[in-house]
């Protein structure tokens, strides 16, 4: 089988191996593939491995040999599933591989906003501590998390992991779960009592709001100018979900006015980031370039899972099929 990896540099810029896939066929790996290059590179290949390279209806019509697309991610909106079905192409994803890493990044963003490690490191490297008349100093007040309340939107595996981590810092945890029937109840998350409530009620009075929901019609821009008015003044917002769950212009205005005390995100609405993104230069804003999923251990797990998906397909028992 000819296996073409279309945008491999995101998951594997060269520091890990494609060995798990190479055991299953002839592997050709490209760092990045543009729309204009897709058809040529996929000629004669039965299997495509893609992260963000798009397979639209037109692509399927030009690739008669294609039998399988393995999406190297959890989200699979880059593939036209209806067209894939019509052309007899099986599409799979990797539903869980970055739970621990994404929760870890959530806490890293939160701790950067509360402990200002980057600000103070830059100050020290600039010689401020050398010139200080006192044995310590701070450029801006730090914040203790113990006793604060965090509200989590989305109580799936990542949301539950964040709940555990936040609780270990002494925070009270509330959540809006995916399952609406849990609203008004309390649930046990590894020994932590989490009170479930509507998002509108949850954000009122919370010191931190952390987003861990899928992007749907209901969650798109759930953070907007209106919902931000319900936030406790000075609250922190963390987004390790998807960029479009927030209205970035509204978030920038809330940061400028002080309504939001800080915003930490690993995702933006358009990626790579556009030069006119309103968050660029925003005060009290920490942004990382969609790297929550990229620890070495996580990427190895991802590639291994993608190989397991492909092997199951070759064995006639596909798993994690999304079409």
Secondary structure, DSSP 8 states (H G I E B T S, - for coil): -EEEESSTTTT-SSSS--HHHHTTSEEEE-S---HHHHHHHHTT-SEEEESS--B-HHHHHT-TT--EEEESSS--TTB-HHHHHHTT-EEE----S-HHHHHHHHHHHHHHHHH-HHHHHHHHHTTTTTT-SSS---SS-----TT-EEEEE--SHHHHHHHHHHHHTT-EEEEE-S-GGGTTSEEEETTEEEEE--HHHHHTT-SEEEE-----TTTTT-BSHHHHTTS-TTEEEEE-S-GGGB-HHHHHHHHHHTSEEEEEES--SSSS--TT-TTTT-TTEEE--S-TT-SHHHHHHHHHHHHHHHHHHHTT---SB--
